[in-house]
Amino acid sequence: MVVAEHAQGLLAPVTWELLACAGQVASDLDLEIAAVVLGQDAQPLAQEIARCSGVKTWAVEVEGLAHFHGEAQRLALAELLPRLEAQVVLGAHSTSGLDWAPALAVDLEAAYIPGVESVSLEAAGPTFWRSAHFGKVREKLSPVAWPLVLTVQPGAFEAAPPAEASQGEVEVVHLSAPPCRTKVLEVVEGAGTDAGLGRAQVVVAAGRGVGQVENLELLRRLAGLFSSAALAGSRPVCDLGWLGYSQQVGLTGATVTPRLYLACGISGARQHTVGMQGSGFIVAVNSDPQAAIFNLADVCVVEDLTVFLPALLEMAGG
Ligand SMILES: Cc1cc2nc3c(=O)[nH]c(=O)nc-3n(C[C@H](O)[C@H](O)[C@H](O)COP(=O)(O)OP(=O)(O)OC[C@H]3O[C@@H](n4cnc5c(N)ncnc54)[C@H](O)[C@@H]3O)c2cc1C
């Protein structure tokens, strides 16, 4: 059972990746895949999933769930999933996924494996790989109890291609308000929020090597060359107030999986790379040829960014 992630009436791209991961697990365990969408906008989103993936999708309209609320989502899932006899529950390893998945595992007395990056299919059943200790080690885990709750690292699985089979069925379920101990009064978007960061196909990221706030203009102009781009930063850049914390990528910031990630003056500390390692193609600009970011980059530009970026912009006509 894939738990769709969505906001502002749009499915998050990770939902399609969850379906891809579910496909691997389901084929190994001979289970059927289904999806569930919770919230006020559930029906059109459930229809989109059913149409594009061909899987049966539950549109769960929960009384009073106007905004995402981890506690309400967890309690609604804890009521619904045993009825549907879900054996494996997959959510995103995102701030919202982490708001409900561990507690749901406790409610369901389920095994819980967070941050899944890959699945290997073995004679004894599926086993799951994840990074631990800031990526210093990789762990291989297998469940010894069922059901199983997984959170899946965004960017770790390639989104499943659209189904060619007929449209999946959509079933609408109405649940009364769960007995929450908290309620969401209001949701206010943070000042300077770059709402596009999670959806941008190109992320131009600034590190401390940018040197001074004025140099961010070079990165802004670079981002302006693409139709779907967002500006992001490492933690020091956000600590300095040059960018908002909503633009921070990494362990304590956002996880992004754009098609192109341009890291400018970023050393490649593990706490940063965990948030961008799932990017499709990585270009790093750093004056230090030993910078760790080059271990991850597809293209390594060893140069002062104040020299390289103006030259690149001039060539690109930006
Ligand atoms: C619990 C915890 C959580 C954390 N969470 C995060 C997080 O979410 N995100 C995050 O980013 N960090 C996080 N950090 C901080 C992280 O450990 C690093 O300190 C941080 O990522 C380093 O940022 P940086 O690469 O911009 O700066 P630095 O490590 O200082 O690197 C700057 C780089 O710029 C290069 N450079 C300098 N001048 C130039 C130039 N003119 N042209 C080109 N290159 C140049 C240098 O060679 C260097 O490699 C966290 C740390 C902890 C302990």
The ligand as an ORCA input file, in Angstrom:
! r2SCAN-3c Opt
* xyz 0 1
  C      23.770     17.641     12.646
  C      24.230     18.407     11.438
  C      23.334     18.662     10.441
  C      23.745     19.351      9.280
  N      22.838     19.571      8.295
  C      23.266     20.148      7.131
  C      22.383     20.332      6.026
  O      21.191     20.002      6.087
  N      22.872     20.890      4.896
  C      24.181     21.286      4.759
  O      24.557     21.786      3.687
  N      25.021     21.143      5.799
  C      24.591     20.602      6.983
  N      25.467     20.486      8.007
  C      26.800     21.133      7.885
  C      27.782     20.269      7.114
  O      28.445     19.400      7.999
  C      28.860     21.150      6.422
  O      29.480     21.936      7.388
  C      28.273     22.052      5.339
  O      27.524     21.281      4.419
  C      29.413     22.731      4.602
  O      28.864     23.674      3.726
  P      29.687     24.191      2.470
  O      30.086     23.047      1.621
  O      28.890     25.295      1.850
  O      30.934     24.906      3.152
  P      32.444     24.434      3.301
  O      32.555     23.075      3.839
  O      33.140     25.535      4.019
  O      32.976     24.368      1.791
  C      33.147     25.467      0.967
  C      33.765     24.947     -0.334
  O      33.876     26.006     -1.253
  C      35.105     25.872     -1.937
  N      35.496     27.216     -2.389
  C      35.979     28.251     -1.651
  N      36.123     29.338     -2.421
  C      35.751     28.992     -3.670
  C      35.687     29.681     -4.898
  N      36.009     30.980     -4.987
  N      35.259     29.006     -6.005
  C      34.904     27.691     -5.930
  N      34.950     26.998     -4.775
  C      35.354     27.634     -3.659
  C      36.071     25.283     -0.947
  O      37.115     24.599     -1.616
  C      35.175     24.352     -0.168
  O      35.183     23.039     -0.720
  C      25.087     19.812      9.166
  C      25.980     19.550     10.207
  C      25.558     18.862     11.315
  C      26.561     18.588     12.404
*
